[in-house]
Amino acid sequence: MGKKYNQSKALGAITKASFLASLKNPQSFVFSLIFPLVFVFIFGAFSGGSFTKYNLALAPDCDTSNILYKTITSQPFIVIKSFDDTAKMRTELEKGKLSGILSIQKVVSTNDTVVNRFPHFNLNIKSTSASQLDMMQLIPLLENLSDKLEKKINGNKPSMVSIKQTIYNVREYKQIDFVLPGQIGFSLLFSTLFGIAFTFFNLREQLVLKRFYATPVNRLNILLGIGFSRIFFQLINVLVLITVGHFFIDFTLAHGLVTFVEMVSLSILFLLMLMGVGLIFSSIVKNDTMIPLMINIFSLPQMLLSGTFFSISVFPEWLQMCCKILPLTHFNLAMRKISFEGASIFECWQNIGALGLWTVLIYFIVWKVFKWE
């Protein structure tokens, strides 16, 4: 009789070989370890235990020497913005960039002897309908701070803080005005990269690009012709999203058709940049299974850090600086400025310039790495 086959050793050998193969597979490593760590890090970076920071400006007559002011401004969710002139401050308020304008006045004259023994303050906040969502959350927070301060100073005596809110009606800032531009950027980012990268990789593997290269057609026209077909397809998605958002979900187009055209123009610039990224990925990967990995490494951090689903103001200052480097951040900011604030595309020159620099850098890399076969 032959020696009995050791099934336990066989099981161990197979398990060991499969485990080592998993360690050598970069996709398994990235998706099982790196991405979860990135998600934990990003969501763990929400600052101050609060998901929102409220930008407040001070009224010219605001008393900044009292304990109520110092208590409010010491809170991590309060950010005091300073302005050189009141006109600019009011403009920021009407655009929804300021939650409100704060005024605190100490009551110094009263006939009530009980109140005379304890300080009393009038807290006034001037806001607009553009920051209505912020104020619905901020007022209860201020009331809670006032209650704590009252108990600390005068126990259960009469209230020492009177809070008054004044709201002016301007263009209402709705949730869809934040969400839709982010969703457009999110859609363009993933669909364009997957479309361009896989298209050019398959054309190169099937030697179609090589055959094109041998024809009299200009090489640039070959790339642009194939790339533009994908860009036109993505533009249809942009047109549909904006149109449906405006007519069915009340998405704001500040200047109507002009705003629509400017949003589409900005989308074209973003698509051209993304086409370059797709060309890089299609050129440097060895097989098509690596393309999704490269795209996710490039795209997922931007999806979380570029203000797509929530404002980057929830992050610490140092992480916000990192967010402002990403191209999707500048696309989202410019789209929201154009759509809701009514800014022209030229007034978004800083964001356009950042996207332009990214485009130049990306196409320089394309020039270095692109392969025809």
Steps between C-alpha positions, in 0.01 A plus 500: 500500500617850415539769757169668586466848354514770771189713448594736784829592333321550170247732668782694664695534176197622307410748775856633517527537122165681478591730788833595339323559170258737675789692655659539157176623347498883534123521453432275799743698714363842402128419520520296821743719697594833343150623410347410839786687668438803275129501585570468873757779483277740306185450704705504818632842403166674543604778734367599837242221517279715279414449137446870433685823561306825496656811350393815682592863445482770768271797476679836538331558838575153642643508854801265497614560859232302683489142622220396262705595193805317634292191574346489152821564308691235698279226360661278230192521277510884484727677250515881512565661161627857476414745220643836401162639392138420576405479130721196445374348824139533387586351161653195668191473720265507201705233322467268798874502576425657839258338739422835656617835638538501877429790732529481881399791722523511876197654671638767732189686606192346659270563795484131587715459812525123447639542149729779626688247710572279198614581146241491225568479124308544180630260235381587149574297187425636156478230232340430164295219352820387321636376834169377637625143553800625697286717725260216580797319654691798640223667704443194727877479553514866607201452729673205663821702549298784653324262741832356617646847550193614696518201735871559551459868590164548663356155561125491449449876495318675209643448153809710427501453118229601253549352154338664199529387140428718198469328161499675163361321199750452218552210260439185703796264528353151469667166561486419129713812430784333688435141396453526123837663408676239714310217331592635156869499596469153655332362186753656263796381707420131504317451170756694295802326651352153456384579145827655379738260673328180386436632148862594430639191673286268288581691181870466575476130590306427179764694300234742374705799616806360326306476173370856546856612562605359160237706314552860377263626770666738747573321829340779703180470296491127572515558875258792494251318278477200730514712815241754384249223434516409870489866604188567292331205665581635846379847401160352427492380861587852621223654288245252633604542865483880491173507303323246720639665814376845397153413373408213732700550823522882501878519456611864485636644175577856608497650149303238315638399161827692552568304818411177321751571220774592748447181700526293182816689396662428836402133465678486162825624659468241777430225246811592298709469814344164586562374147871553562485303826326215317772501232768472769330204667446320168872539421665396827295192594610152389149352490143625516444367853731774628291782352224500768770502769676803351172685452386439857834609644465827308126553546386378841703750707359777281148369543539536879723808524371728223169617644293257294267382777584743782692824540875477551457744791431198724869406480792645699682793339800293393278247323302777333826621345546151352142503374561825313774339293265244343351580157150380592494752787553788257241362261239469777574848639481665158177320407332615822622857457364513146168326566387654831708813556465614141877544453621504142751240386764775491439585866595140581847559354678349799314171467530505121873571534546205737321269254716643221820423691382146563421462130846620394671266749289201397556545126873541558491155662287369210767624258762304692317168558242454223549186290359411159562127542 
